[in-house]
Structure formats: C-alpha cells, structure tokens
Amino acid sequence: MSKNYVSSILTDPDGFTQGIEGPACDKDGVLYAVNYARQGTIGSVSPQGICDVFVDLPPNSIGNGIRFHSDGDMFIADYTGHNILRVDMGTKTVSVFSHEPLMNQPNDIAIAKNNTIYASDPDWSNGSGQIWKIDTQGNSECLEKNMGTTNGIEVSPDETVLYVNESLQRNVWAYDILPDGGIENKRLVIQFPDYNMDGMRCDIDGNIYITRHGKGTIAKLSPSGEVLLEIELIGRDPSNLAFGGPDGCTCYVTIQDCGNIESFRVERPGRSWTLYADNI
C-alpha cells in the first residue's frame, strides 16, 4: 500500500477540461467528476484511472459539485441552469430535481444523512454569495445572503455542523444545524493568509480537507480549525476532492491546471463514504 499523504497521478493530463470539479464515488467505488472530454458531461473513472463519458447533461447545463443520495442517485449542481440535477444511475436519465432562479450559480453541494442538500452559491463578479437548503422534495430555501464567495461546503460526521468556505475572502465558517435543517450560530473556523479555497470534505473524525487553489496543496484541519498538515500535490490548482476506494481512505483530487485527477492515501475514511458503507 502506498505511503499516506503522497499524491500521485491517477488519470492522464488534459482528459478533463479545466472545468474539472465535483468528484464523488458511488457505492461500487467508481469515481465521477464533471466535464470529461468536453464541458457539460459527467465522466466516470475506474479505480485504475480509466475514464469514459458517463452521461451528457441537458443542453446549456454544466455541472460542478456532485453528491450521492441514500438511494444511490447522483445529484449535480448545474451552475449555468440554476438547477440541482438528479441522475438515475441505472437508466442514466437526467432530470431537474430543483430549479431556483434566485440562485447566482449553485456551485458545490453537501448532503446530510436524511438527504437534505446544502448548496453554496457564489456571485464571483461581486465577490459575494449565498447558502441554500434543498429539501427532499426539491424545495429550496435561502439560509444566508450577503456572504463572501461561498464555495466549498460540507456536513460534519455527527450531522450537527455545516461548514462553508469563502474563496476570495479565505474564510471557513461553521454553523450549527437545526432540527429542521436550518442553520444558526455562525462562527469563524479559520482565515487563511493567502491563496483561494475551493471544495472541501470531512473525514469520519471531523477533520476538514480543503483544496488550496493556486497553492497546489490540500490543507487538513482539525474540527477546531488547527492546520494539522498540508498535502503537496503535483498540480497547482486543485478544485475539489472526495474520499473513496475499498476502505474510504483514498482521497481523489480534481486538478484544473492539468485537467486530471490525483490521489493519495489517508488514515481515516471520508464521511460521505461511510454513508454508503453503512448501507451496504
């Protein structure tokens, strides 16, 4: 088994466009990421790094964040269509699960164990952003406005905390999740002195892995915001990450400047992976 925290190249450079984003693993260990070969696709990646187009999204839709529902369906933030799309993994049928014209551009999504979806919603031109909640019927509710450029978003393993980062402002915020899925008690986890942030994920211990776009690293933070280490990548512009592999301890990173995926091993599995493991 390879050494922990040493990144290696999984897929060939330039197989994905520079819009590569939103990695997520299904229950069978297949990795998915957006914009393989061309914009507007979802690409599949085998554990051996073999890529293919899994599905084409509807015209004028381009995906970003991907998460999986407890029944196995794929959800995709469609930032050009102001949608959350749903893909039936058996039939590959793509449908609109939620459409919200008031969204700037749904960017990344997180999903709770009860299938509540949380979406970051940046307005890059104005350096601002919002947070949305989408319930299990596809109804959307804006939880907070007038933020910075909201980007990475994640639920803690115990389902009590929502983390959201602001790329341009370099802040990571935490909120308490209320019984109805709302949020309160906003507090600052950390503000980085340099470089932007993009996607982020938690492991089962609550540690937060954050892509440092432009720095070429993944920062691993404790739940209280202490930087535990920074994992050096080969590419400079990581956009997002996901945990998978047979034990949930392989971290996959989408790299925009190289148009490919890197991977490295960690000690503890990812939170999202354990949601599947619990259902297998």
N, C-alpha and C positions, 0 to 999 in steps of 0.2 A: 504494500500500500504506500502511496506517495506521502511525502512529508507534509504536515499540516501548514497551511498559510503560504504555500509556494505555488504561485499561479502558473498555469501552462495553457497553451493554445488548444482549444477543442475543435473549432471549425476553421475552414480556410478563410483567409482575409478576403474582404470585399464580396463575400457571398450574400451578405445583407447590405441594404442601403445604409447611409449614415443616419437614417431614422430608426435603426435597430433599438428596440426598447422592450419593456414589459415581459421579461421571462417568467415562466411558470411551468411547473411539472405536473403532469397528470398522475393518476394513481398507478399507472404502469411504468412510470419513470421516464416517459417521453417528455422532452423539453419543448416548449413553444415560445416563439418570440415574433414580434411584428416586423413586417417589411423585409421578408426574404426575397431576393432576386429583384424585386421592384416594390414600390410603395403600394399600400393597400392590400397586402397579403398577410397571412399568418404562416410562418414557417415552422416545420417540425424538425427536431434534432434528436437523433438516437443517442444513447449513451456513448457510442463510438464516434460521434461527431458527424454522422451522415445526415445531410439536410435535404428537405424537399418542401414544396409548397403544400401546406395542409388545406388551406381554403383561401379563396379570394373574397374580400369583403365587398359589400354593395358599392356601386359607383359613387364616387365623391366621399367615401368613408376611408379614413386612415386610423389605424389603431395605435394605442400607446400601452397603458397598463393592462395586464391580463391577470385574472384570478379565477379559481375554480369553485363552483357551487358544491354543496354537500352531495348532490345527486350526480356530480361528475360533469355537468355542463360548464362550458367556458364563458366567462364574462370579459368583455373588452371595452375599455374606454375609447370611444370614437371621437377624437377631438375635433375633427372637421364637421361632423354631423350633429354635434351636441347630444350624443347618444351614449347609452350603455347598451352594447350589443350582446346577444346571447347566441351561443353556438351549440347545437345538439351534436355531441361528439360522435354519435352513431350515424346519423344521417348527413352531418355537416351542414345542416340547414342553419342559416344566419337570420336572426330576427331582431327587431328593436325591442329590448326589454324596457328601456326608459328613455324618453326624449324630453329634454328640458332646454327650451330656447334661451332661458336666462343664464345658462352656463356660458362662461367665456370659451373654454375648451377643456372638457374633462381630460385629465392628464394621467394620473396614476390612481389606482383603486386598491382598497383593502377590503377584506370580507371577514365578518365575525362568524363564530360558530353557528349562530342562528340565521346566517345568510344575509344579514344586513350588510349593505355595501356602503363604504365611505369613499368619496372621490375628492381629490384635490382639483382645483380649478383656477389655474393661473391666468392672469392677463399680462403677458410679457411686455406689451407696448407701454403699459402704465406702471409696471413694477408692482402690481397688486394681485390679489387672489381671494378665493373663497373656499369653503369646505361644504360639501353636500353629503346628505344621507339619502340613500335609496332603499326603501323597504322591500319586503319580499314580493310585493305586488307591483313594483316598479314605480311607486310614487316617490317623488323627490322633494327634499326639504333642505333649504339653505341653513346650515348651522352657524356659520360665521362669515361676515363680509369684511371688507376693508383690511385684509391682511396683506402681507408681502406676497411674493410669487410662490404660492403654495405648490409643492411638487411631491416629494416622497411622502407616503402615508402608510401607517401600519397600526395594527391592533396588538396589544400586549398578550402574552400567552394566557394570562388569567382573565382576559376579556374585560379588564377594568380601566384600561388606559388606551387612549388614541394618541399616536404620535404623528405630527405633521411637520415637515420642514419647509423653509422658505429659501429658495435657491439664491437669489440675488442678495438677500439680507443675511444669509448664512446662519439663520436661527433654526433650532429644533425646539418645537413646543410639545407639551404634554397636556392632555385634558382627561378628566375623569369621565368615563362613560356611564350615563344614567340608565336606569332600568328600561326606559322607553327608547334607548338608542341615542338620545341627545347627549350633549357634552357640556361640561362646566369646569370651573377651577383651572383656567389656563395658567400654565407656568412655563418658564424658560428652562429647558434642559441644558442647552449649550449654545454658545455663539462661536463659530469658528472665525479666526482672524483673517483667513484668506481662502480663496477658491470657492467655487459654487458646489452645491449639493444636488443630487438627483434622487433616484429611487433608494428605498431603504426597507430592510426586513429585520424581524426579530428571530432569535433562536429560542429554544424552549425554556432557557433560563432567563429570558427577558433582555439579553444583551442585544444591542441595536447595531446592525451593519449598515453603513451609509456610503454610497458612492460619492467620491470627491472628484467631480468633473473638472478636468484640466490638470489635476494633480497626479492622476494615474494611481490612485490608491482607494482602498476600502477602509474606512475608519470603523473599528469595533469599539462601541461604547457600552459601559455598564448602564443599567436602568436609571441610575442617578446622574449620568452624563459624564462620567470619567472616561477619558480616552484610554482604552486598555492596550491597543496596538493599532498600527496602520499596516495593511497588507499591500505590498508593492505589486502592481500589475505590469503587464507588458505594454498595453496601450495607455494612452493619456486621458481618454475621455470616456470613462465608464458611465453608462446611463441608468443601469438598473441591475438587480440581482435577484436570485431565487435559490432556494435550497432543494436538493433532490438526491438522486442516487438511491441505492438499495437500502441505505440506513439514514437517509436525510442529511448526511454530513458532507455532501458535495455542494459547494457554492458555485453557481454559474453566474457569470457577469457578462452583460452585453456591452460591447466596446464600439462607440460611434466612429472614432477616427480610423479604426481598422475594419469596420464592417463585419465583425466576427464575435465569437464567444470564447471567453477564457473560463477556466475552472480551477478551483483549489479545494483542498480538504480542510475540515474544521473538526473540533472535538465533539460538538453537540449538534443535534439535528435542528432544522428550522421549524418554526411554529406552524406554518402552513402545511408542511409535510406531515406533521403529527396529526393534523385534522384528517388526512387520508388514512394514515396508519391506524387511527382509532376506528375507522370504518371498514377496514379490510378484514 
